[in-house]
C-alpha cells in the first residue's frame, strides 16, 4: 500500500492524507488479507501504526523508490530498528 509519496513537489500529483494508514488500519486488520506491505520511506509514519495490526503480517518498506541505488543503508537500518519497538517480535 502506498499513500502517494506525500513529499513530492508536484502539486498535480494526487497525495493521500499522511494519516491514511492510521485511519484505515482497523478495517485493514479485519479484512481478509494474510499480509500487506506498507510503504514508509516517503510518509515516515508514526510508528505506533505498526501496533494497530494484530491479525495480519506486515511487510514494512523503508527504502526510497528510485532508479539510483541507495548511497548507504544507515537510515533504513535505523528506521527498521525503531520499528522493532512497535511490533511483536515473536514469529509463529
ChimeraX attribute file (.defattr): number of C-alpha atoms within 10 A of each C-alpha:
attribute: neighborCount
match mode: 1-to-1
recipient: residues
	/A:1	11
	/A:2	16
	/A:3	18
	/A:4	16
	/A:5	18
	/A:6	17
	/A:7	12
	/A:8	12
	/A:9	8
	/A:10	9
	/A:11	7
	/A:12	7
	/A:13	11
	/A:14	12
	/A:15	15
	/A:16	14
	/A:17	12
	/A:18	18
	/A:19	13
	/A:20	12
	/A:21	22
	/A:22	16
	/A:23	12
	/A:24	10
	/A:25	16
	/A:26	13
	/A:27	11
	/A:28	18
	/A:29	18
	/A:30	12
	/A:31	11
	/A:32	10
	/A:33	11
	/A:34	10
	/A:35	12
	/A:36	14
	/A:37	12
	/A:38	17
	/A:39	22
	/A:40	20
	/A:41	18
	/A:42	19
	/A:43	20
	/A:44	13
	/A:45	17
	/A:46	13
	/A:47	16
	/A:48	13
	/A:49	16
	/A:50	21
	/A:51	13
	/A:52	16
	/A:53	17
	/A:54	13
	/A:55	14
	/A:56	15
	/A:57	14
	/A:58	15
	/A:59	12
	/A:60	16
	/A:61	18
	/A:62	19
	/A:63	17
	/A:64	14
	/A:65	13
	/A:66	7
	/A:67	6
	/A:68	7
	/A:69	9
	/A:70	12
	/A:71	6
	/A:72	8
	/A:73	10
	/A:74	10
	/A:75	12
	/A:76	16
	/A:77	13
	/A:78	11
	/A:79	19
	/A:80	14
	/A:81	11
	/A:82	12
	/A:83	17
	/A:84	12
	/A:85	13
	/A:86	14
	/A:87	17
	/A:88	10
	/A:89	8
	/A:90	5
	/A:91	5
	/A:92	3
